[in-house]
Amino acid sequence: MRKLKLQMDMTIDGFVAGPEGQMDWMIDMNKDDTALALVNRLIDTSDTLLLGRKMIDGFISYWEGVKRDSPEYEFAGKMIRTPKIVFSKTLKSVKGQNVRVENGPLVETVTQLKTQPGKDILVYGGATFVSSLLEHRLIDELNLYVHPVAIGKGMQIFAQRTPLSLANSVGCPSGVVFNTYT
């Protein structure tokens, strides 16, 4: 059975975005070879991306807009080529390459996806979507990239006490710490 893995950036005080969804606190990890290797390893072990409706517009336009001379170009290609499933109760279609919309019930659909053959499934967010996956205990592995900044308030993904087991932790020169929990 395939694992459902979360990859999410987080502040040291547990927020995944500012109160209005701001991500300006994130450290640019493009010059951090350790961080890049960890991010690439995670996407390379996956063949499907899950996204919530609120995240899709920025995600698709960002990765499809990366220029050939950008240091992110190779990674952007992975993001574009990897099939993406957007969960939405309102959208019927989304513009973008290798994107489909899923309107079915979350628990049943994700459970069914996990039983299909293939590599693991990677979840990128957003906060509300990830919270729903966590609430229903659908995520098998949490890869939380903790940035060395506190923002005091914002969006969180945990709505209740959630015991986790630390499987791995790697500090990077950028100051970001990659923690993997099961």
N, C-alpha and C positions, 0 to 999 in steps of 0.2 A: 504494500500500500504506500502511496506517495505521501510525503510529509507536506503539511502546510506551514511555511516559514514566513515569519514577519521580518521585514527590514524596515527599521524606523529610526530616525534621528530624534534625539531627546535632549533637553537641558538637564543639568545636574539636579535641578529641583523638580524634575518629572513632567515637564510640559513638552508637547510635541509641536506646538505652534503658539504664537501669541494670541491674545484675546480675539483678534480679528483675523486670525490665520497667518499672521506674520511669521516669516521664516528668516528674517534678517539677522538672527542670532547665530545662524549656522556658520561654522568655519569652512572655508574653501579647502577641500581635501585633495584638489587636483595635483598639488605638488608633494603630497605625502604618499610615497611609494607603498608603505605598509598598509595604509588605509585603502588605497586603490586596489591592491592585491586582494584584500579581504572582501571588498565590494564585488570585484570581478569573480572571485571564487563562488560567492553566493549566487550570482546570476548564472554562472556557468553550470551550476548543479540543478538549475530549474529550466523548465520548458514552457511555463505558463505564468502570466502575471495576473493578479486580481487587484482591482481598483474600485473604490467607491465613486459614486456619481460626482461628488463635489470636487474630487481631485483631478478628474479626467481632462478638463479643458487645458489647464496649465501643463499637465504632464505630457499630453500628446503634442501640443504646440511647441513646448520646450525642446523635446528630443527630436522631433521632426525638423526643427529649425536650426539645429547645430550645424555650423559651417564646416566644410572639409578641412580647413586649416586650424580648427579648434583642437585643443588637447583632449576634448571630450568626444571627438568624432568617432573613434572606434567603439567606445562604450555606447554612444547614441545609436550606432548601428545595431547593437545587441538589443537595445530597448525597442527599436523599430521592428526588428525581425521577430522578436518573441511574441507569440500570441497573447493578447490581452483580453480579459473578460471584465467588463464594467457591470457592476451590480447597481440596478436602478429600478425603482417602482414607477418612474415617470417617462424615462427616455426609451425610445424604440430603436434608435440607431445613433452612432457617434462617428463623426468624420475622423479618419486616421487610418494608418496602415495596420493590418493584422489586429483589428479591434472588433469585438462583438459585444452586444448588450445582453445581459441575463436579467429577466424579469421574474424568474421563478423564486420559490421560497429559499431563503438563504441557507438554512441548515441542510435541507435535503439536497440542494444543488451542490454545495461545497462537499458534502459527504460523498455524493456520487462522483464528483471530479477526483476526489482523493483515491477512489477505487480504480480509476482508469489507468492503463499502463503509461509509463513515461517517467520523466525526471520529476523532481519535486515541484511544488507550486509556491510561488513567491508573492507575498502581499506587500504592497507599498502604501496603502492608506486610502483615504484620509482617516482622521481621528474618529469620526462617528462610525464609519464602516469597521474599523479595527476594533472599536469598543464592542460592536455587535458580535464580531467573531470571537472575541475574548469571553464575552458573556455566555456564549453558547459552547465554549471550550473546544473550538474548532482549530485553534492554532497549536501546532505541535512544538514549534521552536521559535523563540523570540530572539532576534538579533537587534539589540538596542545599542545604537551608536550615541554614547553620552558625550555631549560637547561641554567643555569646561566653562560654562556660563549659566548664571541663574537669571531668570526673567521675572520672577515673583508672581506672575499670574498668566493664565493662558488655557489652552486646550489640553486635556489629558485623555489617556486611553483606558485607564483603569477606573472602574466605577465602584469597585469593592475590593476587599482584601483578596489578594491572589498570590498564594504561595508558589514560588518558583525555585528551580534548582539550577545553580550556576554550572554550566558545562564548560565554558571557556571565557577567558578575558585577555584582551590584548591591548596594551597601550601603544599609541602612535605618536610620532614626533610632533604632529599638529596639536596634540593635547587631547584628542578624541580617544575615548576608550570604547572598544568594541566588546560588548558583553553578550554572550550567548546563553540563554536560559531554556530549560525544558520544563 
